[in-house]
Amino acid sequence: MSTSIPRPGEHIPGPPAVIDPDRIHGEVDALLARARESADASDTAQGISRQAQFLDQAHEVLVRALATVDKI
């Protein structure tokens, strides 16, 4: 009895996307810069929340890139 193990990214519909490492680096770098600016601008809970949002967005960019690579 052999069952196949789904590969990460197989759940993403459509053909595999083209991976552009420079674009991914640029997006993540920009989001990390905005997170640093948020941290520098305010020590309030709102500033920390905004920083967390930018970090979460950067994480999502990386997760999507990895899922796309796994789908190829």
N, C-alpha and C positions, 0 to 999 in steps of 0.2 A: 504494500500500500504506500504509494508515493504521492504526496501532494506538493504542488509547487508553492514556493514561498514568494509572495508578491515583492517586487522590488520597489524601493522608494521612488516616488514620482509617477508610478504607473497609473495612479488615480487621476492624474492631470489629463484632461481631454485634449485631443488634437495632436498634431505632429510636434515633435520636439522643437523647442525654440532654439534659436542661435545664441550661443553663449559669447558675450563680449566682456572679457575680464576687465578691460579698461573702464567700461560703463559701470560695471558692478563696483569696482574700486572707487570710482568717482561718486556714485550714489552713497556708498557707505561712508567715505571720507567727509562728504558734505553733511550727512546726518550726524556724524560724530562731532564735527565742528559746531553744529548748532546745539548739540547736547552740552558741549563745553561752554559755549556762550550762555546757555540757560543757567548753568551752574555758577558761572562767574557773575551773572547779572543779579541773581537773587538767591538768598538762602532760605526763602520761605517754602512752605509746603507746596505752593503753586509752582515755584521754580523747580523743585525736585520732581513734581508730577510732570512738568513739561519736559524735563531732562529724560525721564523714564519713557515718555512717548517717543522721543527721538531714538533712544536706544532700542525700543521695541520695533520701530520702523526699520532700523538698520538690521536687526535680527531677521525680520521678515524678508528683506532683500536677500540676505545670505541663505535663508531656508529655501526660498524660491529658486535661487541659483543652484543649490545642491540638488533639489528635486529635479530640476531640468537636466542636470548632468547625469543623474542616476537614470533618467528616462532614456537617455541616448543609447 
